């Protein structure tokens, strides 16, 4: 299909924002669960019916787009099962509404120690694929994975065209998880953090052993989905959560390498950073300037980050989820204005911190994008 | 190096070896336990000063729990004395346990008795726990999902409706800040597990 000129303009806007050549703050939608309540769709149906998921999400974004232009999407518009995606990222079981949870509740990660002591040795000896094959059936119904793959194969192209027809380019089409996050998810945070103190050499050996598979998978998946960019996830590896020694040895080298590998393959890395990364934010200067995005959730100090990083990295964030859920449109507008007053509009994508919550008020979402679009 | 210093340095094996040695040498168990608590206080100070991070808190809590399991049976009635009692749980609809468990560990290390009602805890479980423990003056609620703010609010309201007006309510969790205190009617919030200990001590 030949994309609309506005779609191509928006793709160009994404590129210009990353290069700090944008003329205003770029509006970027993220909110995997947000459309359901506003559009009157039960969460259980929203997450289990992939066609309904995509159509509902696009209808919701279109409603927002009538109030203020939505220049782009952070990471697609849904269209496949969230539990399969999240399980593939973290190797953790995801409890789903209408199945293990009430129909209108949000999905939740069930964090259990699935990765046994001896599985570290399996990872070290046989690598990523062997580890995934061992762990995955314990946290995901393989039939559901099969359905997921078949749906993607059958509908992937059609769904991508539907999003393009709605004139929303996506900054990212893939969500890659560093080895630290994969092992943490499969081992449970409490146990994995203990491992980082008690058996750090083994943890590092396992991370090194699975890393080639992680890199290969990251590039292949982004290419298969014809994406401009890929997330490099930073969740449990946040500076506020782990000691400098753990971060320096087990977190950053892998995130850095993932970023560089994406760039070498012509793919833009978006470092999706939950929690607070203030302590180590300057380390992102090690990556080439104006080639990547830091996607923060409001806990990292973007004002300080802008001072330290200058125009090295584009920012994507960071209206707090709690403000979108409980605040007023005026409070959201004030937040966006103050943020842009302090960090400027160049190299800035305005979006919800982390991910807009399921109970974000529509008027607050609209206020966020309107404030960003109208900011002078 | 003292037990307190070893624990503060997160030297798990050395702490356990020294604890066992001192027990066999006939050192009073309460003195050993107090040394461990002193170590945890140093950890808390380091966390407050930005020298330690959440993983360090988790490691110290694990060490403290292991040594407590060894020492507490030797303490007898002396070991039952605590600063006070806290009822703790993750609100209904939310199955997150890591933050709650860390708060539990830090409160225990801070010499509080913790009544833990678990995760996805119905409103009644908090009210019942407070009624069964009338000496519990603090209720600590964990909430990691914005979609569970209503559960948070319902729990606060139920506690007040039950006439437990002298119970102070602390809330905590990733998406919790002053705006959620205002929304839920709780008394205050803590940003970290260590905050929970400081706040509970102030409220006692």
Interface residues (C-beta under 8 A of the other chain):
Chain A: X95 X102 X105 X106 X108 X110 X111 X189 X190 X193 X194 X196 X197 X198 X239 X240 X241 X242 X243 X244 X246 X275 X320 X321 X322 X323 X324 X325 X326 X327 X357 X358 X359 X360
Chain B: X10 X12 X52 X53 X54 X55 X56 X58 X59 X62 X93 X94 X95 X96 X97 X98 X101 X145 X146 X147 X149 X174 X175 X176 X177 X179 X180 X183
